[in-house]
Amino acid sequence: MGTVEDAKEAVAELRAALERAGIRLPSLGLDPVTWAAEPPRPLVELGRCTVETARRLAAALPGEGGRG
């Protein structure tokens, strides 16, 4: 369980890593509803993306069929 600041840092790290792989998730951010808990339990919202972006993301992940 992380703090809101931890979650913001994680989003920034993920955004930077995705950009290095040539992938952009326009809806990437924090889910504000999850901040309502006490203590807050922020979740990262990956959001929606195009089919092309989904395929690029799948190809960037290690495993069968991926580049890594």
C-alpha positions as MATLAB code, in Angstrom:
seq = 'MGTVEDAKEAVAELRAALERAGIRLPSLGLDPVTWAAEPPRPLVELGRCTVETARRLAAALPGEGGRG';
ca = [
       0.000    0.000    0.000;
       1.497    3.327   -1.035;
       0.804    6.950   -0.450;
      -0.638    9.303   -3.042;
       2.865   10.693   -3.582;
       4.206    7.158   -4.126;
       1.440    6.552   -6.646;
       2.217    9.798   -8.492;
       5.875    8.781   -8.707;
       4.894    5.326   -9.988;
       2.737    6.896  -12.707;
       5.610    9.158  -13.764;
       8.014    6.202  -13.840;
       5.591    4.102  -15.882;
       4.885    6.966  -18.297;
       8.630    7.481  -18.856;
       9.245    3.746  -19.382;
       6.383    3.500  -21.851;
       7.648    6.542  -23.744;
      11.087    4.923  -24.027;
       9.327    1.960  -25.642;
       7.450    4.302  -27.991;
       4.112    3.728  -26.236;
       1.723    6.411  -25.019;
      -1.297    5.696  -22.824;
      -3.329    8.927  -22.966;
      -5.491    8.032  -19.968;
      -2.620    6.997  -17.675;
      -3.077    8.578  -14.257;
      -4.398    8.041  -10.756;
      -7.933    6.933   -9.957;
      -9.167    9.717   -7.645;
     -11.990    7.555   -6.243;
      -9.419    5.314   -4.551;
      -8.098    8.260   -2.549;
     -11.313    8.245   -0.492;
     -10.188    5.372    1.744;
      -8.601    6.145    5.084;
      -5.720    5.775    4.678;
      -5.823    6.460    0.918;
      -5.110    3.444   -1.301;
      -4.488    5.035   -4.683;
      -4.702    2.869   -7.780;
      -3.024    3.585  -11.093;
      -5.550    3.951  -13.905;
      -4.106    2.689  -17.184;
      -7.192    3.744  -19.114;
      -8.110    3.123  -22.711;
      -5.871    2.886  -25.733;
      -6.068    2.121  -29.421;
      -5.703   -1.401  -30.796;
      -2.326   -0.394  -32.231;
      -1.144    0.787  -28.805;
      -2.384   -2.419  -27.154;
      -0.399   -4.473  -29.647;
       2.729   -2.357  -29.136;
       2.375   -2.763  -25.392;
       1.962   -6.543  -25.712;
       5.022   -6.739  -27.973;
       7.096   -4.734  -25.481;
       6.392   -7.176  -22.632;
       8.636  -10.202  -22.101;
       7.342  -13.620  -22.898;
       6.194  -15.675  -25.798;
       5.752  -13.495  -28.868;
       7.244  -10.410  -27.212;
      10.588   -8.774  -27.912;
      11.835   -8.963  -24.303;
];
